[in-house]
Amino acid sequence: MGTKEKLIERFKKLPKDFAYDEVVRLFGIFGYTENTKGSTSGSRIEFIAPDGKDSFMLHKPHPSNVIKSYVMKQILAYINENELIEKYEQNKK
């Protein structure tokens, strides 16, 4: 199991210490890019799908770098609804 697969497995367990940097890497595995929406966005971050048709928005955690549990559940729901893990595994083969 490679580091990408380990990160996906770790995320699926919804750990209480999952950091924002790990979320960036997780979305990166699925081909998403991080967009800060300019200087007026504050802590709002958008992850844009490779085709540009879909996105997921969240607020960057502060002062801590740890993602809140309700946000983790929202991310998991988004990943499951869009079948990102399944698509990643199919493309990997």
PDB file of N, CA, C and O in Angstrom:
ATOM      1  N   MET A   1       0.843  -1.176   0.000  1.00  0.00           N
ATOM      2  CA  MET A   1       0.000   0.000   0.000  1.00  0.00           C
ATOM      3  C   MET A   1       0.889   1.240   0.000  1.00  0.00           C
ATOM      4  O   MET A   1       1.744   1.403   0.870  1.00  0.00           O
ATOM      5  N   GLY A   2       0.681   2.100  -0.973  1.00  0.00           N
ATOM      6  CA  GLY A   2       1.480   3.315  -1.089  1.00  0.00           C
ATOM      7  C   GLY A   2       1.000   4.421  -0.160  1.00  0.00           C
ATOM      8  O   GLY A   2       0.019   4.256   0.565  1.00  0.00           O
ATOM      9  N   THR A   3       1.695   5.538  -0.190  1.00  0.00           N
ATOM     10  CA  THR A   3       1.351   6.646   0.710  1.00  0.00           C
ATOM     11  C   THR A   3      -0.019   7.246   0.386  1.00  0.00           C
ATOM     12  O   THR A   3      -0.725   7.688   1.292  1.00  0.00           O
ATOM     13  N   LYS A   4      -0.400   7.266  -0.885  1.00  0.00           N
ATOM     14  CA  LYS A   4      -1.717   7.795  -1.254  1.00  0.00           C
ATOM     15  C   LYS A   4      -2.822   6.924  -0.687  1.00  0.00           C
ATOM     16  O   LYS A   4      -3.803   7.429  -0.141  1.00  0.00           O
ATOM     17  N   GLU A   5      -2.663   5.616  -0.818  1.00  0.00           N
ATOM     18  CA  GLU A   5      -3.661   4.689  -0.300  1.00  0.00           C
ATOM     19  C   GLU A   5      -3.739   4.763   1.226  1.00  0.00           C
ATOM     20  O   GLU A   5      -4.819   4.665   1.807  1.00  0.00           O
ATOM     21  N   LYS A   6      -2.579   4.936   1.867  1.00  0.00           N
ATOM     22  CA  LYS A   6      -2.553   5.056   3.332  1.00  0.00           C
ATOM     23  C   LYS A   6      -3.290   6.318   3.787  1.00  0.00           C
ATOM     24  O   LYS A   6      -4.015   6.297   4.782  1.00  0.00           O
ATOM     25  N   LEU A   7      -3.100   7.414   3.051  1.00  0.00           N
ATOM     26  CA  LEU A   7      -3.786   8.658   3.389  1.00  0.00           C
ATOM     27  C   LEU A   7      -5.295   8.497   3.228  1.00  0.00           C
ATOM     28  O   LEU A   7      -6.056   8.958   4.078  1.00  0.00           O
ATOM     29  N   ILE A   8      -5.737   7.851   2.153  1.00  0.00           N
ATOM     30  CA  ILE A   8      -7.168   7.616   1.935  1.00  0.00           C
ATOM     31  C   ILE A   8      -7.736   6.758   3.057  1.00  0.00           C
ATOM     32  O   ILE A   8      -8.804   7.061   3.589  1.00  0.00           O
ATOM     33  N   GLU A   9      -7.036   5.694   3.420  1.00  0.00           N
ATOM     34  CA  GLU A   9      -7.502   4.816   4.503  1.00  0.00           C
ATOM     35  C   GLU A   9      -7.557   5.566   5.828  1.00  0.00           C
ATOM     36  O   GLU A   9      -8.504   5.405   6.598  1.00  0.00           O
ATOM     37  N   ARG A  10      -6.556   6.377   6.091  1.00  0.00           N
ATOM     38  CA  ARG A  10      -6.544   7.170   7.333  1.00  0.00           C
ATOM     39  C   ARG A  10      -7.735   8.122   7.364  1.00  0.00           C
ATOM     40  O   ARG A  10      -8.400   8.258   8.390  1.00  0.00           O
ATOM     41  N   PHE A  11      -7.999   8.776   6.245  1.00  0.00           N
ATOM     42  CA  PHE A  11      -9.120   9.707   6.178  1.00  0.00           C
ATOM     43  C   PHE A  11     -10.450   9.002   6.420  1.00  0.00           C
ATOM     44  O   PHE A  11     -11.297   9.518   7.149  1.00  0.00           O
ATOM     45  N   LYS A  12     -10.643   7.833   5.820  1.00  0.00           N
ATOM     46  CA  LYS A  12     -11.919   7.118   5.949  1.00  0.00           C
ATOM     47  C   LYS A  12     -12.246   6.762   7.390  1.00  0.00           C
ATOM     48  O   LYS A  12     -13.408   6.525   7.721  1.00  0.00           O
ATOM     49  N   LYS A  13     -11.237   6.722   8.248  1.00  0.00           N
ATOM     50  CA  LYS A  13     -11.459   6.436   9.676  1.00  0.00           C
ATOM     51  C   LYS A  13     -11.869   7.696  10.446  1.00  0.00           C
ATOM     52  O   LYS A  13     -12.150   7.626  11.643  1.00  0.00           O
ATOM     53  N   LEU A  14     -11.903   8.841   9.769  1.00  0.00           N
ATOM     54  CA  LEU A  14     -12.265  10.132  10.352  1.00  0.00           C
ATOM     55  C   LEU A  14     -11.500  10.426  11.645  1.00  0.00           C
ATOM     56  O   LEU A  14     -12.107  10.612  12.700  1.00  0.00           O
ATOM     57  N   PRO A  15     -10.164  10.469  11.561  1.00  0.00           N
ATOM     58  CA  PRO A  15      -9.376  10.730  12.771  1.00  0.00           C
ATOM     59  C   PRO A  15      -9.590  12.151  13.289  1.00  0.00           C
ATOM     60  O   PRO A  15      -9.913  13.059  12.524  1.00  0.00           O
ATOM     61  N   LYS A  16      -9.410  12.325  14.563  1.00  0.00           N
ATOM     62  CA  LYS A  16      -9.622  13.638  15.189  1.00  0.00           C
ATOM     63  C   LYS A  16      -8.436  14.582  14.977  1.00  0.00           C
ATOM     64  O   LYS A  16      -8.525  15.766  15.302  1.00  0.00           O
ATOM     65  N   ASP A  17      -7.323  14.069  14.433  1.00  0.00           N
ATOM     66  CA  ASP A  17      -6.128  14.889  14.252  1.00  0.00           C
ATOM     67  C   ASP A  17      -5.751  15.068  12.779  1.00  0.00           C
ATOM     68  O   ASP A  17      -4.579  15.268  12.460  1.00  0.00           O
ATOM     69  N   PHE A  18      -6.734  14.997  11.885  1.00  0.00           N
ATOM     70  CA  PHE A  18      -6.488  15.141  10.457  1.00  0.00           C
ATOM     71  C   PHE A  18      -6.237  16.618  10.158  1.00  0.00           C
ATOM     72  O   PHE A  18      -7.083  17.464  10.450  1.00  0.00           O
ATOM     73  N   ALA A  19      -5.084  16.928   9.581  1.00  0.00           N
ATOM     74  CA  ALA A  19      -4.667  18.312   9.363  1.00  0.00           C
ATOM     75  C   ALA A  19      -5.118  18.834   7.998  1.00  0.00           C
ATOM     76  O   ALA A  19      -5.419  18.064   7.086  1.00  0.00           O
ATOM     77  N   TYR A  20      -5.156  20.155   7.887  1.00  0.00           N
ATOM     78  CA  TYR A  20      -5.542  20.801   6.632  1.00  0.00           C
ATOM     79  C   TYR A  20      -4.612  20.388   5.489  1.00  0.00           C
ATOM     80  O   TYR A  20      -5.071  20.163   4.369  1.00  0.00           O
ATOM     81  N   ASP A  21      -3.323  20.288   5.763  1.00  0.00           N
ATOM     82  CA  ASP A  21      -2.362  19.885   4.733  1.00  0.00           C
ATOM     83  C   ASP A  21      -2.701  18.506   4.175  1.00  0.00           C
ATOM     84  O   ASP A  21      -2.502  18.243   2.989  1.00  0.00           O
ATOM     85  N   GLU A  22      -3.214  17.630   5.035  1.00  0.00           N
ATOM     86  CA  GLU A  22      -3.606  16.296   4.585  1.00  0.00           C
ATOM     87  C   GLU A  22      -4.838  16.374   3.692  1.00  0.00           C
ATOM     88  O   GLU A  22      -4.965  15.591   2.750  1.00  0.00           O
ATOM     89  N   VAL A  23      -5.746  17.303   3.970  1.00  0.00           N
ATOM     90  CA  VAL A  23      -6.923  17.490   3.111  1.00  0.00           C
ATOM     91  C   VAL A  23      -6.477  17.956   1.730  1.00  0.00           C
ATOM     92  O   VAL A  23      -7.004  17.495   0.718  1.00  0.00           O
ATOM     93  N   VAL A  24      -5.513  18.866   1.685  1.00  0.00           N
ATOM     94  CA  VAL A  24      -4.983  19.343   0.403  1.00  0.00           C
ATOM     95  C   VAL A  24      -4.384  18.172  -0.376  1.00  0.00           C
ATOM     96  O   VAL A  24      -4.624  18.036  -1.575  1.00  0.00           O
ATOM     97  N   ARG A  25      -3.606  17.328   0.305  1.00  0.00           N
ATOM     98  CA  ARG A  25      -3.009  16.157  -0.361  1.00  0.00           C
ATOM     99  C   ARG A  25      -4.089  15.176  -0.810  1.00  0.00           C
ATOM    100  O   ARG A  25      -3.992  14.595  -1.891  1.00  0.00           O
ATOM    101  N   LEU A  26      -5.129  14.988   0.027  1.00  0.00           N
ATOM    102  CA  LEU A  26      -6.213  14.068  -0.311  1.00  0.00           C
ATOM    103  C   LEU A  26      -6.928  14.518  -1.583  1.00  0.00           C
ATOM    104  O   LEU A  26      -7.121  13.724  -2.503  1.00  0.00           O
ATOM    105  N   PHE A  27      -7.321  15.788  -1.634  1.00  0.00           N
ATOM    106  CA  PHE A  27      -7.979  16.282  -2.842  1.00  0.00           C
ATOM    107  C   PHE A  27      -7.025  16.251  -4.034  1.00  0.00           C
ATOM    108  O   PHE A  27      -7.462  16.039  -5.165  1.00  0.00           O
ATOM    109  N   GLY A  28      -5.741  16.456  -3.800  1.00  0.00           N
ATOM    110  CA  GLY A  28      -4.749  16.377  -4.860  1.00  0.00           C
ATOM    111  C   GLY A  28      -4.674  14.986  -5.477  1.00  0.00           C
ATOM    112  O   GLY A  28      -4.457  14.849  -6.681  1.00  0.00           O
ATOM    113  N   ILE A  29      -4.851  13.964  -4.662  1.00  0.00           N
ATOM    114  CA  ILE A  29      -4.861  12.579  -5.156  1.00  0.00           C
ATOM    115  C   ILE A  29      -5.962  12.414  -6.196  1.00  0.00           C
ATOM    116  O   ILE A  29      -5.795  11.698  -7.182  1.00  0.00           O
ATOM    117  N   PHE A  30      -7.085  13.082  -5.966  1.00  0.00           N
ATOM    118  CA  PHE A  30      -8.224  12.970  -6.878  1.00  0.00           C
ATOM    119  C   PHE A  30      -8.154  13.974  -8.027  1.00  0.00           C
ATOM    120  O   PHE A  30      -9.087  14.072  -8.824  1.00  0.00           O
ATOM    121  N   GLY A  31      -7.047  14.722  -8.114  1.00  0.00           N
ATOM    122  CA  GLY A  31      -6.848  15.652  -9.213  1.00  0.00           C
ATOM    123  C   GLY A  31      -7.411  17.044  -8.977  1.00  0.00           C
ATOM    124  O   GLY A  31      -7.411  17.868  -9.892  1.00  0.00           O
ATOM    125  N   TYR A  32      -7.885  17.322  -7.787  1.00  0.00           N
ATOM    126  CA  TYR A  32      -8.467  18.625  -7.476  1.00  0.00           C
ATOM    127  C   TYR A  32      -7.357  19.643  -7.215  1.00  0.00           C
ATOM    128  O   TYR A  32      -6.275  19.295  -6.743  1.00  0.00           O
ATOM    129  N   THR A  33      -7.645  20.899  -7.530  1.00  0.00           N
ATOM    130  CA  THR A  33      -6.697  21.970  -7.258  1.00  0.00           C
ATOM    131  C   THR A  33      -7.288  22.905  -6.208  1.00  0.00           C
ATOM    132  O   THR A  33      -8.503  23.081  -6.117  1.00  0.00           O
ATOM    133  N   GLU A  34      -6.409  23.488  -5.432  1.00  0.00           N
ATOM    134  CA  GLU A  34      -6.805  24.390  -4.355  1.00  0.00           C
ATOM    135  C   GLU A  34      -6.890  25.813  -4.905  1.00  0.00           C
ATOM    136  O   GLU A  34      -5.984  26.273  -5.599  1.00  0.00           O
ATOM    137  N   ASN A  35      -7.976  26.497  -4.593  1.00  0.00           N
ATOM    138  CA  ASN A  35      -8.177  27.870  -5.050  1.00  0.00           C
ATOM    139  C   ASN A  35      -8.584  28.715  -3.849  1.00  0.00           C
ATOM    140  O   ASN A  35      -9.536  28.383  -3.143  1.00  0.00           O
ATOM    141  N   THR A  36      -7.861  29.808  -3.621  1.00  0.00           N
ATOM    142  CA  THR A  36      -8.153  30.663  -2.470  1.00  0.00           C
ATOM    143  C   THR A  36      -9.166  31.753  -2.786  1.00  0.00           C
ATOM    144  O   THR A  36      -9.562  32.491  -1.884  1.00  0.00           O
ATOM    145  N   LYS A  37      -9.593  31.877  -4.019  1.00  0.00           N
ATOM    146  CA  LYS A  37     -10.594  32.853  -4.442  1.00  0.00           C
ATOM    147  C   LYS A  37     -10.137  34.296  -4.231  1.00  0.00           C
ATOM    148  O   LYS A  37     -10.975  35.188  -4.095  1.00  0.00           O
ATOM    149  N   GLY A  38      -8.846  34.540  -4.203  1.00  0.00           N
ATOM    150  CA  GLY A  38      -8.330  35.907  -4.110  1.00  0.00           C
ATOM    151  C   GLY A  38      -8.162  36.402  -2.682  1.00  0.00           C
ATOM    152  O   GLY A  38      -8.382  35.663  -1.723  1.00  0.00           O
ATOM    153  N   SER A  39      -7.774  37.641  -2.561  1.00  0.00           N
ATOM    154  CA  SER A  39      -7.454  38.203  -1.246  1.00  0.00           C
ATOM    155  C   SER A  39      -8.688  38.475  -0.401  1.00  0.00           C
ATOM    156  O   SER A  39      -8.561  38.670   0.808  1.00  0.00           O
ATOM    157  N   THR A  40      -9.863  38.496  -0.985  1.00  0.00           N
ATOM    158  CA  THR A  40     -11.081  38.789  -0.225  1.00  0.00           C
ATOM    159  C   THR A  40     -11.773  37.542   0.306  1.00  0.00           C
ATOM    160  O   THR A  40     -12.841  37.641   0.909  1.00  0.00           O
ATOM    161  N   SER A  41     -11.187  36.384   0.094  1.00  0.00           N
ATOM    162  CA  SER A  41     -11.867  35.144   0.489  1.00  0.00           C
ATOM    163  C   SER A  41     -11.709  34.829   1.963  1.00  0.00           C
ATOM    164  O   SER A  41     -12.452  34.003   2.493  1.00  0.00           O
ATOM    165  N   GLY A  42     -10.766  35.461   2.638  1.00  0.00           N
ATOM    166  CA  GLY A  42     -10.521  35.132   4.039  1.00  0.00           C
ATOM    167  C   GLY A  42      -9.985  33.724   4.141  1.00  0.00           C
ATOM    168  O   GLY A  42      -9.016  33.377   3.465  1.00  0.00           O
ATOM    169  N   SER A  43     -10.598  32.907   4.977  1.00  0.00           N
ATOM    170  CA  SER A  43     -10.136  31.533   5.141  1.00  0.00           C
ATOM    171  C   SER A  43     -10.883  30.551   4.250  1.00  0.00           C
ATOM    172  O   SER A  43     -10.698  29.341   4.375  1.00  0.00           O
ATOM    173  N   ARG A  44     -11.716  31.052   3.360  1.00  0.00           N
ATOM    174  CA  ARG A  44     -12.504  30.189   2.482  1.00  0.00           C
ATOM    175  C   ARG A  44     -11.628  29.625   1.368  1.00  0.00           C
ATOM    176  O   ARG A  44     -10.951  30.361   0.651  1.00  0.00           O
ATOM    177  N   ILE A  45     -11.658  28.306   1.244  1.00  0.00           N
ATOM    178  CA  ILE A  45     -10.855  27.595   0.243  1.00  0.00           C
ATOM    179  C   ILE A  45     -11.791  26.738  -0.609  1.00  0.00           C
ATOM    180  O   ILE A  45     -12.745  26.146  -0.104  1.00  0.00           O
ATOM    181  N   GLU A  46     -11.501  26.684  -1.896  1.00  0.00           N
ATOM    182  CA  GLU A  46     -12.291  25.864  -2.804  1.00  0.00           C
ATOM    183  C   GLU A  46     -11.365  24.863  -3.481  1.00  0.00           C
ATOM    184  O   GLU A  46     -10.286  25.215  -3.958  1.00  0.00           O
ATOM    185  N   PHE A  47     -11.805  23.616  -3.514  1.00  0.00           N
ATOM    186  CA  PHE A  47     -11.085  22.576  -4.241  1.00  0.00           C
ATOM    187  C   PHE A  47     -11.877  22.303  -5.514  1.00  0.00           C
ATOM    188  O   PHE A  47     -13.042  21.911  -5.465  1.00  0.00           O
ATOM    189  N   ILE A  48     -11.229  22.514  -6.646  1.00  0.00           N
ATOM    190  CA  ILE A  48     -11.902  22.441  -7.941  1.00  0.00           C
ATOM    191  C   ILE A  48     -11.533  21.137  -8.638  1.00  0.00           C
ATOM    192  O   ILE A  48     -10.363  20.761  -8.708  1.00  0.00           O
ATOM    193  N   ALA A  49     -12.562  20.452  -9.154  1.00  0.00           N
ATOM    194  CA  ALA A  49     -12.381  19.184  -9.856  1.00  0.00           C
ATOM    195  C   ALA A  49     -11.538  19.381 -11.108  1.00  0.00           C
ATOM    196  O   ALA A  49     -11.479  20.483 -11.652  1.00  0.00           O
ATOM    197  N   PRO A  50     -10.880  18.307 -11.570  1.00  0.00           N
ATOM    198  CA  PRO A  50     -10.032  18.409 -12.766  1.00  0.00           C
ATOM    199  C   PRO A  50     -10.776  18.937 -13.994  1.00  0.00           C
ATOM    200  O   PRO A  50     -10.192  19.642 -14.817  1.00  0.00           O
ATOM    201  N   ASP A  51     -12.062  18.600 -14.119  1.00  0.00           N
ATOM    202  CA  ASP A  51     -12.826  19.072 -15.278  1.00  0.00           C
ATOM    203  C   ASP A  51     -13.394  20.478 -15.065  1.00  0.00           C
ATOM    204  O   ASP A  51     -13.965  21.063 -15.986  1.00  0.00           O
ATOM    205  N   GLY A  52     -13.238  21.016 -13.863  1.00  0.00           N
ATOM    206  CA  GLY A  52     -13.708  22.363 -13.560  1.00  0.00           C
ATOM    207  C   GLY A  52     -15.203  22.486 -13.355  1.00  0.00           C
ATOM    208  O   GLY A  52     -15.702  23.592 -13.146  1.00  0.00           O
ATOM    209  N   LYS A  53     -15.932  21.385 -13.410  1.00  0.00           N
ATOM    210  CA  LYS A  53     -17.390  21.423 -13.313  1.00  0.00           C
ATOM    211  C   LYS A  53     -17.898  21.290 -11.879  1.00  0.00           C
ATOM    212  O   LYS A  53     -19.053  21.616 -11.603  1.00  0.00           O
ATOM    213  N   ASP A  54     -17.061  20.821 -10.977  1.00  0.00           N
ATOM    214  CA  ASP A  54     -17.504  20.571  -9.608  1.00  0.00           C
ATOM    215  C   ASP A  54     -16.465  21.107  -8.642  1.00  0.00           C
ATOM    216  O   ASP A  54     -15.294  21.250  -8.994  1.00  0.00           O
ATOM    217  N   SER A  55     -16.894  21.402  -7.426  1.00  0.00           N
ATOM    218  CA  SER A  55     -15.949  21.887  -6.429  1.00  0.00           C
ATOM    219  C   SER A  55     -16.476  21.610  -5.024  1.00  0.00           C
ATOM    220  O   SER A  55     -17.659  21.339  -4.819  1.00  0.00           O
ATOM    221  N   PHE A  56     -15.558  21.689  -4.071  1.00  0.00           N
ATOM    222  CA  PHE A  56     -15.897  21.553  -2.658  1.00  0.00           C
ATOM    223  C   PHE A  56     -15.285  22.739  -1.935  1.00  0.00           C
ATOM    224  O   PHE A  56     -14.103  23.041  -2.099  1.00  0.00           O
ATOM    225  N   MET A  57     -16.113  23.415  -1.125  1.00  0.00           N
ATOM    226  CA  MET A  57     -15.642  24.605  -0.431  1.00  0.00           C
ATOM    227  C   MET A  57     -15.624  24.355   1.076  1.00  0.00           C
ATOM    228  O   MET A  57     -16.516  23.714   1.632  1.00  0.00           O
ATOM    229  N   LEU A  58     -14.577  24.882   1.719  1.00  0.00           N
ATOM    230  CA  LEU A  58     -14.486  24.794   3.175  1.00  0.00           C
ATOM    231  C   LEU A  58     -13.725  25.993   3.692  1.00  0.00           C
ATOM    232  O   LEU A  58     -13.112  26.737   2.927  1.00  0.00           O
ATOM    233  N   HIS A  59     -13.772  26.172   4.997  1.00  0.00           N
ATOM    234  CA  HIS A  59     -12.994  27.226   5.633  1.00  0.00           C
ATOM    235  C   HIS A  59     -11.742  26.604   6.226  1.00  0.00           C
ATOM    236  O   HIS A  59     -11.801  25.601   6.936  1.00  0.00           O
ATOM    237  N   LYS A  60     -10.621  27.212   5.922  1.00  0.00           N
ATOM    238  CA  LYS A  60      -9.345  26.741   6.448  1.00  0.00           C
ATOM    239  C   LYS A  60      -9.380  26.897   7.971  1.00  0.00           C
ATOM    240  O   LYS A  60      -9.716  27.965   8.483  1.00  0.00           O
ATOM    241  N   PRO A  61      -9.030  25.825   8.691  1.00  0.00           N
ATOM    242  CA  PRO A  61      -9.130  25.900  10.150  1.00  0.00           C
ATOM    243  C   PRO A  61      -8.105  26.863  10.743  1.00  0.00           C
ATOM    244  O   PRO A  61      -6.985  26.991  10.247  1.00  0.00           O
ATOM    245  N   HIS A  62      -8.516  27.531  11.812  1.00  0.00           N
ATOM    246  CA  HIS A  62      -7.599  28.414  12.527  1.00  0.00           C
ATOM    247  C   HIS A  62      -8.111  28.578  13.942  1.00  0.00           C
ATOM    248  O   HIS A  62      -9.326  28.497  14.121  1.00  0.00           O
ATOM    249  N   PRO A  63      -7.338  28.791  14.918  1.00  0.00           N
ATOM    250  CA  PRO A  63      -5.885  28.925  14.862  1.00  0.00           C
ATOM    251  C   PRO A  63      -5.181  27.577  14.683  1.00  0.00           C
ATOM    252  O   PRO A  63      -4.027  27.537  14.258  1.00  0.00           O
ATOM    253  N   SER A  64      -5.851  26.499  14.998  1.00  0.00           N
ATOM    254  CA  SER A  64      -5.268  25.166  14.838  1.00  0.00           C
ATOM    255  C   SER A  64      -5.336  24.757  13.369  1.00  0.00           C
ATOM    256  O   SER A  64      -6.121  25.317  12.604  1.00  0.00           O
ATOM    257  N   ASN A  65      -4.525  23.794  12.978  1.00  0.00           N
ATOM    258  CA  ASN A  65      -4.503  23.293  11.609  1.00  0.00           C
ATOM    259  C   ASN A  65      -5.365  22.037  11.461  1.00  0.00           C
ATOM    260  O   ASN A  65      -5.431  21.451  10.381  1.00  0.00           O
ATOM    261  N   VAL A  66      -6.026  21.624  12.552  1.00  0.00           N
ATOM    262  CA  VAL A  66      -6.795  20.381  12.566  1.00  0.00           C
ATOM    263  C   VAL A  66      -8.215  20.637  12.054  1.00  0.00           C
ATOM    264  O   VAL A  66      -8.865  21.611  12.433  1.00  0.00           O
ATOM    265  N   ILE A  67      -8.675  19.739  11.185  1.00  0.00           N
ATOM    266  CA  ILE A  67     -10.005  19.841  10.598  1.00  0.00           C
ATOM    267  C   ILE A  67     -11.053  19.388  11.619  1.00  0.00           C
ATOM    268  O   ILE A  67     -10.876  18.365  12.280  1.00  0.00           O
ATOM    269  N   LYS A  68     -12.124  20.140  11.744  1.00  0.00           N
ATOM    270  CA  LYS A  68     -13.211  19.799  12.669  1.00  0.00           C
ATOM    271  C   LYS A  68     -13.930  18.542  12.194  1.00  0.00           C
ATOM    272  O   LYS A  68     -13.960  18.243  11.000  1.00  0.00           O
ATOM    273  N   SER A  69     -14.509  17.811  13.144  1.00  0.00           N
ATOM    274  CA  SER A  69     -15.139  16.529  12.804  1.00  0.00           C
ATOM    275  C   SER A  69     -16.329  16.699  11.864  1.00  0.00           C
ATOM    276  O   SER A  69     -16.540  15.855  10.993  1.00  0.00           O
ATOM    277  N   TYR A  70     -17.115  17.774  12.019  1.00  0.00           N
ATOM    278  CA  TYR A  70     -18.260  17.953  11.121  1.00  0.00           C
ATOM    279  C   TYR A  70     -17.797  18.237   9.693  1.00  0.00           C
ATOM    280  O   TYR A  70     -18.475  17.854   8.739  1.00  0.00           O
ATOM    281  N   VAL A  71     -16.650  18.902   9.533  1.00  0.00           N
ATOM    282  CA  VAL A  71     -16.101  19.166   8.198  1.00  0.00           C
ATOM    283  C   VAL A  71     -15.578  17.865   7.594  1.00  0.00           C
ATOM    284  O   VAL A  71     -15.727  17.620   6.397  1.00  0.00           O
ATOM    285  N   MET A  72     -14.962  17.032   8.438  1.00  0.00           N
ATOM    286  CA  MET A  72     -14.479  15.724   7.965  1.00  0.00           C
ATOM    287  C   MET A  72     -15.646  14.912   7.405  1.00  0.00           C
ATOM    288  O   MET A  72     -15.519  14.273   6.360  1.00  0.00           O
ATOM    289  N   LYS A  73     -16.772  14.940   8.098  1.00  0.00           N
ATOM    290  CA  LYS A  73     -17.957  14.195   7.636  1.00  0.00           C
ATOM    291  C   LYS A  73     -18.487  14.777   6.332  1.00  0.00           C
ATOM    292  O   LYS A  73     -18.933  14.033   5.458  1.00  0.00           O
ATOM    293  N   GLN A  74     -18.443  16.108   6.192  1.00  0.00           N
ATOM    294  CA  GLN A  74     -18.878  16.744   4.944  1.00  0.00           C
ATOM    295  C   GLN A  74     -17.974  16.346   3.784  1.00  0.00           C
ATOM    296  O   GLN A  74     -18.450  16.067   2.683  1.00  0.00           O
ATOM    297  N   ILE A  75     -16.671  16.320   4.037  1.00  0.00           N
ATOM    298  CA  ILE A  75     -15.718  15.921   2.998  1.00  0.00           C
ATOM    299  C   ILE A  75     -15.951  14.472   2.603  1.00  0.00           C
ATOM    300  O   ILE A  75     -15.969  14.146   1.416  1.00  0.00           O
ATOM    301  N   LEU A  76     -16.132  13.590   3.604  1.00  0.00           N
ATOM    302  CA  LEU A  76     -16.381  12.171   3.321  1.00  0.00           C
ATOM    303  C   LEU A  76     -17.660  11.999   2.507  1.00  0.00           C
ATOM    304  O   LEU A  76     -17.691  11.209   1.564  1.00  0.00           O
ATOM    305  N   ALA A  77     -18.709  12.726   2.862  1.00  0.00           N
ATOM    306  CA  ALA A  77     -19.963  12.648   2.114  1.00  0.00           C
ATOM    307  C   ALA A  77     -19.749  13.090   0.665  1.00  0.00           C
ATOM    308  O   ALA A  77     -20.260  12.456  -0.258  1.00  0.00           O
ATOM    309  N   TYR A  78     -19.001  14.167   0.462  1.00  0.00           N
ATOM    310  CA  TYR A  78     -18.716  14.657  -0.887  1.00  0.00           C
ATOM    311  C   TYR A  78     -17.928  13.616  -1.687  1.00  0.00           C
ATOM    312  O   TYR A  78     -18.237  13.345  -2.848  1.00  0.00           O
ATOM    313  N   ILE A  79     -16.912  13.041  -1.052  1.00  0.00           N
ATOM    314  CA  ILE A  79     -16.093  12.030  -1.725  1.00  0.00           C
ATOM    315  C   ILE A  79     -16.929  10.813  -2.098  1.00  0.00           C
ATOM    316  O   ILE A  79     -16.775  10.264  -3.189  1.00  0.00           O
ATOM    317  N   ASN A  80     -17.815  10.388  -1.195  1.00  0.00           N
ATOM    318  CA  ASN A  80     -18.668   9.229  -1.472  1.00  0.00           C
ATOM    319  C   ASN A  80     -19.700   9.531  -2.549  1.00  0.00           C
ATOM    320  O   ASN A  80     -19.930   8.703  -3.431  1.00  0.00           O
ATOM    321  N   GLU A  81     -20.328  10.711  -2.490  1.00  0.00           N
ATOM    322  CA  GLU A  81     -21.337  11.087  -3.491  1.00  0.00           C
ATOM    323  C   GLU A  81     -20.744  11.136  -4.899  1.00  0.00           C
ATOM    324  O   GLU A  81     -21.393  10.751  -5.871  1.00  0.00           O
ATOM    325  N   ASN A  82     -19.524  11.605  -4.991  1.00  0.00           N
ATOM    326  CA  ASN A  82     -18.873  11.745  -6.299  1.00  0.00           C
ATOM    327  C   ASN A  82     -18.003  10.545  -6.661  1.00  0.00           C
ATOM    328  O   ASN A  82     -17.336  10.540  -7.695  1.00  0.00           O
ATOM    329  N   GLU A  83     -18.017   9.528  -5.800  1.00  0.00           N
ATOM    330  CA  GLU A  83     -17.294   8.270  -6.019  1.00  0.00           C
ATOM    331  C   GLU A  83     -15.828   8.511  -6.369  1.00  0.00           C
ATOM    332  O   GLU A  83     -15.283   7.862  -7.261  1.00  0.00           O
ATOM    333  N   LEU A  84     -15.196   9.445  -5.666  1.00  0.00           N
ATOM    334  CA  LEU A  84     -13.814   9.804  -5.976  1.00  0.00           C
ATOM    335  C   LEU A  84     -12.837   8.674  -5.680  1.00  0.00           C
ATOM    336  O   LEU A  84     -11.878   8.474  -6.425  1.00  0.00           O
ATOM    337  N   ILE A  85     -13.070   7.937  -4.605  1.00  0.00           N
ATOM    338  CA  ILE A  85     -12.168   6.827  -4.264  1.00  0.00           C
ATOM    339  C   ILE A  85     -12.277   5.725  -5.312  1.00  0.00           C
ATOM    340  O   ILE A  85     -11.266   5.176  -5.751  1.00  0.00           O
ATOM    341  N   GLU A  86     -13.497   5.405  -5.707  1.00  0.00           N
ATOM    342  CA  GLU A  86     -13.698   4.363  -6.719  1.00  0.00           C
ATOM    343  C   GLU A  86     -13.056   4.768  -8.045  1.00  0.00           C
ATOM    344  O   GLU A  86     -12.409   3.947  -8.696  1.00  0.00           O
ATOM    345  N   LYS A  87     -13.230   6.021  -8.447  1.00  0.00           N
ATOM    346  CA  LYS A  87     -12.643   6.496  -9.702  1.00  0.00           C
ATOM    347  C   LYS A  87     -11.114   6.469  -9.636  1.00  0.00           C
ATOM    348  O   LYS A  87     -10.448   6.119 -10.610  1.00  0.00           O
ATOM    349  N   TYR A  88     -10.565   6.845  -8.470  1.00  0.00           N
ATOM    350  CA  TYR A  88      -9.108   6.802  -8.293  1.00  0.00           C
ATOM    351  C   TYR A  88      -8.590   5.380  -8.435  1.00  0.00           C
ATOM    352  O   TYR A  88      -7.584   5.141  -9.102  1.00  0.00           O
ATOM    353  N   GLU A  89      -9.286   4.434  -7.799  1.00  0.00           N
ATOM    354  CA  GLU A  89      -8.847   3.043  -7.855  1.00  0.00           C
ATOM    355  C   GLU A  89      -8.952   2.467  -9.259  1.00  0.00           C
ATOM    356  O   GLU A  89      -8.118   1.653  -9.657  1.00  0.00           O
ATOM    357  N   GLN A  90      -9.972   2.882 -10.017  1.00  0.00           N
ATOM    358  CA  GLN A  90     -10.109   2.416 -11.400  1.00  0.00           C
ATOM    359  C   GLN A  90      -9.000   2.987 -12.279  1.00  0.00           C
ATOM    360  O   GLN A  90      -8.459   2.277 -13.126  1.00  0.00           O
ATOM    361  N   ASN A  91      -8.662   4.238 -12.094  1.00  0.00           N
ATOM    362  CA  ASN A  91      -7.611   4.884 -12.893  1.00  0.00           C
ATOM    363  C   ASN A  91      -6.229   4.342 -12.553  1.00  0.00           C
ATOM    364  O   ASN A  91      -5.316   4.372 -13.378  1.00  0.00           O
ATOM    365  N   LYS A  92      -6.091   3.849 -11.333  1.00  0.00           N
ATOM    366  CA  LYS A  92      -4.801   3.335 -10.874  1.00  0.00           C
ATOM    367  C   LYS A  92      -4.450   2.016 -11.555  1.00  0.00           C
ATOM    368  O   LYS A  92      -3.274   1.680 -11.692  1.00  0.00           O
ATOM    369  N   LYS A  93      -5.455   1.279 -11.974  1.00  0.00           N
ATOM    370  CA  LYS A  93      -5.230  -0.049 -12.563  1.00  0.00           C
ATOM    371  C   LYS A  93      -4.655   0.012 -13.947  1.00  0.00           C
ATOM    372  O   LYS A  93      -4.415  -1.026 -14.563  1.00  0.00           O
TER     373      LYS A  93
END
